[in-house]
């Protein structure tokens, strides 16, 4: 009986020694792998450029903005806002509300963050809706902001009708 206990204890010691050796090898291997990844990741740290030669070779020359966006009172931009507003009200809010008139439309800012950023013209005005109410509107006309970036696009917010609070509070986030 005593021999069996000694044999079991000896087997347990050998098993523990094997586990310790395996763990220390695994830790050492893990440390080597981590050090290698760190060297690869941070070894080439230097000056960062927007596009490397390979990227430029495939015509990815970066943003080339012309800064040509319609004026705030451009009828095409105002019509786009009015039609999309009516569609949004109808589709998502089950409402017949629509814009009937734009008045006092003027520019707030153009490219407020500098020429290297995507050109935006920020505008403000007053609208009348078909429920005979007068409301403030804030909108921006964005170069390459349309469908797949093919043309300019618009983003707008009407104070009191920002129902999902995308530009809250009171359309402040729609401005520059």
The 8 nearest C-alpha neighbors of each residue, nearest first, counted from 0:
[[1, 3, 2, 4, 5, 6, 7, 8],
 [0, 2, 4, 3, 5, 6, 7, 8],
 [3, 1, 5, 0, 4, 6, 7, 8],
 [2, 4, 6, 0, 1, 5, 7, 8],
 [3, 5, 7, 1, 6, 2, 8, 0],
 [6, 4, 8, 2, 3, 7, 9, 1],
 [5, 7, 3, 9, 4, 8, 2, 10],
 [6, 8, 10, 4, 9, 5, 3, 11],
 [9, 7, 11, 5, 6, 10, 4, 12],
 [8, 10, 6, 12, 11, 7, 5, 13],
 [11, 9, 7, 13, 8, 12, 14, 6],
 [10, 12, 8, 14, 9, 13, 7, 15],
 [13, 11, 9, 15, 14, 10, 16, 8],
 [14, 12, 16, 10, 11, 15, 17, 9],
 [13, 15, 11, 17, 16, 12, 10, 18],
 [16, 14, 18, 12, 17, 13, 19, 11],
 [15, 17, 13, 19, 14, 18, 12, 20],
 [16, 18, 14, 20, 15, 19, 21, 13],
 [17, 19, 15, 21, 16, 20, 22, 14],
 [20, 18, 16, 22, 21, 17, 15, 23],
 [21, 19, 17, 23, 22, 18, 24, 16],
 [20, 22, 18, 24, 19, 23, 25, 17],
 [23, 21, 25, 19, 24, 20, 26, 18],
 [22, 24, 26, 20, 25, 21, 27, 19],
 [25, 23, 27, 21, 22, 26, 28, 20],
 [26, 24, 22, 28, 23, 27, 29, 21],
 [27, 25, 29, 23, 24, 28, 22, 30],
 [26, 28, 24, 30, 29, 25, 23, 31],
 [27, 29, 25, 31, 30, 26, 24, 32],
 [30, 28, 26, 32, 27, 31, 25, 33],
 [29, 31, 27, 33, 28, 32, 26, 34],
 [32, 30, 28, 34, 29, 33, 35, 27],
 [31, 33, 35, 29, 34, 30, 28, 36],
 [34, 32, 30, 36, 35, 31, 29, 37],
 [35, 33, 37, 31, 32, 36, 30, 38],
 [36, 34, 32, 38, 37, 33, 31, 39],
 [35, 37, 39, 33, 38, 34, 40, 32],
 [36, 38, 34, 40, 35, 39, 41, 33],
 [39, 37, 42, 35, 41, 36, 40, 34],
 [38, 40, 36, 42, 37, 41, 35, 43],
 [41, 39, 37, 38, 42, 36, 43, 44],
 [42, 40, 44, 38, 43, 39, 37, 36],
 [41, 43, 38, 39, 44, 40, 37, 45],
 [42, 44, 41, 45, 40, 39, 38, 46],
 [45, 43, 41, 42, 46, 40, 47, 39],
 [44, 46, 43, 47, 42, 41, 48, 40],
 [45, 47, 48, 44, 43, 49, 51, 50],
 [48, 46, 45, 49, 44, 50, 51, 43],
 [47, 49, 50, 46, 51, 45, 52, 54],
 [48, 50, 47, 51, 61, 60, 54, 55],
 [51, 49, 48, 54, 55, 52, 60, 61],
 [50, 52, 54, 53, 55, 48, 49, 56],
 [51, 53, 55, 54, 56, 50, 57, 59],
 [54, 52, 56, 55, 51, 57, 50, 59],
 [53, 55, 56, 51, 57, 52, 59, 50],
 [54, 56, 59, 52, 58, 57, 60, 53],
 [55, 57, 53, 54, 58, 52, 59, 60],
 [56, 58, 55, 54, 59, 53, 60, 52],
 [59, 57, 55, 60, 56, 54, 61, 53],
 [60, 58, 55, 61, 57, 54, 56, 50],
 [59, 61, 55, 58, 62, 50, 54, 63],
 [62, 60, 59, 63, 50, 49, 55, 58],
 [61, 63, 64, 60, 117, 59, 115, 116],
 [62, 64, 61, 65, 60, 117, 115, 66],
 [65, 63, 66, 62, 117, 118, 142, 67],
 [64, 66, 67, 63, 118, 142, 68, 117],
 [67, 65, 118, 64, 68, 142, 117, 119],
 [66, 68, 65, 69, 142, 118, 64, 151],
 [69, 67, 142, 66, 70, 140, 151, 141],
 [70, 68, 73, 71, 67, 140, 76, 72],
 [69, 71, 73, 72, 68, 120, 106, 140],
 [72, 70, 73, 122, 106, 105, 69, 104],
 [71, 73, 70, 74, 104, 77, 105, 76],
 [74, 72, 70, 75, 76, 71, 69, 77],
 [73, 75, 77, 76, 78, 72, 79, 71],
 [74, 76, 78, 77, 73, 79, 69, 72],
 [77, 75, 79, 78, 74, 73, 80, 153],
 [76, 78, 74, 80, 79, 75, 81, 73],
 [79, 77, 81, 75, 80, 76, 74, 82],
 [78, 80, 76, 82, 77, 81, 83, 75],
 [79, 81, 77, 83, 78, 82, 84, 76],
 [82, 80, 78, 84, 79, 98, 83, 77],
 [83, 81, 85, 79, 84, 80, 78, 86],
 [82, 84, 86, 80, 85, 81, 87, 79],
 [83, 85, 87, 81, 86, 82, 80, 88],
 [84, 86, 97, 88, 82, 83, 87, 89],
 [85, 87, 83, 89, 84, 88, 90, 82],
 [88, 86, 84, 90, 89, 85, 91, 83],
 [87, 89, 92, 94, 85, 86, 91, 90],
 [88, 90, 93, 94, 86, 87, 92, 91],
 [91, 89, 87, 88, 86, 93, 92, 94],
 [90, 92, 87, 88, 93, 89, 94, 86],
 [91, 93, 88, 94, 89, 90, 87, 162],
 [94, 92, 89, 91, 90, 88, 95, 87],
 [93, 95, 89, 88, 92, 96, 90, 91],
 [94, 96, 89, 97, 88, 93, 85, 129],
 [97, 95, 94, 129, 88, 85, 128, 130],
 [98, 96, 85, 128, 129, 99, 95, 84],
 [97, 99, 128, 81, 100, 127, 129, 126],
 [100, 98, 128, 127, 129, 97, 101, 126],
 [99, 101, 127, 126, 98, 102, 128, 125],
 [100, 102, 126, 125, 127, 104, 124, 103],
 [103, 101, 125, 104, 126, 124, 100, 127],
 [104, 102, 124, 125, 105, 101, 123, 126],
 [103, 105, 124, 102, 123, 72, 71, 125],
 [106, 104, 123, 122, 71, 124, 103, 107],
 [105, 107, 122, 108, 121, 71, 123, 120],
 [106, 108, 122, 121, 123, 105, 109, 120],
 [109, 107, 121, 106, 120, 111, 110, 175],
 [108, 110, 120, 111, 119, 121, 107, 118],
 [109, 111, 118, 119, 113, 112, 114, 120],
 [110, 112, 109, 113, 108, 175, 119, 114],
 [113, 111, 110, 116, 114, 115, 175, 109],
 [112, 114, 110, 115, 111, 116, 118, 117],
 [113, 115, 116, 110, 112, 118, 117, 66],
 [114, 116, 113, 117, 112, 118, 64, 62],
 [117, 115, 114, 113, 118, 112, 110, 64],
 [116, 118, 119, 142, 64, 115, 141, 110],
 [119, 117, 110, 66, 142, 141, 116, 120],
 [120, 118, 141, 110, 140, 109, 139, 121],
 [119, 121, 109, 140, 139, 108, 122, 110],
 [122, 120, 139, 108, 107, 106, 138, 109],
 [123, 121, 106, 107, 138, 105, 137, 139],
 [124, 122, 137, 105, 104, 136, 106, 138],
 [125, 123, 104, 103, 136, 135, 102, 105],
 [124, 126, 135, 102, 136, 134, 101, 103],
 [127, 125, 101, 134, 100, 133, 102, 135],
 [126, 128, 133, 100, 99, 132, 98, 131],
 [127, 129, 98, 99, 130, 97, 131, 132],
 [128, 130, 131, 97, 99, 96, 98, 127],
 [129, 131, 128, 132, 96, 127, 97, 133],
 [132, 130, 129, 128, 127, 133, 99, 98],
 [133, 131, 130, 127, 128, 134, 129, 126],
 [132, 134, 127, 126, 128, 131, 125, 135],
 [135, 133, 126, 125, 158, 127, 132, 136],
 [134, 136, 125, 158, 157, 124, 126, 137],
 [137, 135, 157, 124, 125, 156, 123, 158],
 [138, 136, 123, 156, 155, 122, 173, 157],
 [139, 137, 155, 122, 154, 121, 156, 123],
 [138, 140, 121, 120, 154, 153, 122, 141],
 [139, 141, 153, 120, 119, 152, 121, 68],
 [142, 140, 119, 144, 152, 151, 153, 118],
 [141, 143, 151, 144, 118, 68, 119, 152],
 [144, 142, 148, 151, 150, 145, 149, 141],
 [145, 143, 152, 151, 141, 148, 142, 150],
 [146, 144, 152, 151, 150, 148, 143, 149],
 [145, 147, 148, 149, 144, 150, 152, 143],
 [148, 146, 149, 145, 144, 143, 150, 151],
 [149, 147, 143, 145, 144, 146, 150, 151],
 [148, 150, 147, 143, 146, 145, 151, 144],
 [151, 149, 143, 145, 148, 144, 152, 142],
 [150, 152, 142, 143, 144, 145, 141, 68],
 [151, 153, 145, 144, 141, 140, 150, 142],
 [152, 154, 140, 139, 141, 155, 138, 144],
 [155, 153, 139, 138, 140, 152, 156, 173],
 [156, 154, 138, 137, 139, 153, 157, 173],
 [155, 157, 137, 170, 136, 138, 161, 158],
 [156, 158, 136, 160, 135, 161, 159, 137],
 [159, 157, 169, 160, 135, 170, 136, 134],
 [158, 160, 161, 157, 169, 134, 162, 170],
 [161, 159, 162, 157, 158, 156, 163, 164],
 [162, 160, 164, 163, 159, 157, 156, 158],
 [161, 163, 160, 164, 159, 165, 92, 167],
 [162, 164, 165, 161, 166, 160, 167, 92],
 [165, 163, 167, 161, 166, 162, 168, 170],
 [164, 166, 163, 167, 161, 162, 170, 172],
 [167, 165, 172, 170, 164, 173, 171, 168],
 [168, 166, 164, 170, 169, 165, 171, 172],
 [167, 169, 170, 171, 166, 172, 164, 165],
 [168, 170, 167, 158, 171, 159, 166, 161],
 [171, 169, 166, 167, 172, 173, 168, 156],
 [170, 172, 173, 169, 168, 174, 167, 166],
 [173, 171, 166, 174, 170, 167, 168, 175],
 [174, 172, 170, 171, 166, 137, 156, 138],
 [175, 173, 172, 171, 121, 137, 138, 170],
 [174, 121, 111, 173, 108, 172, 107, 112]]
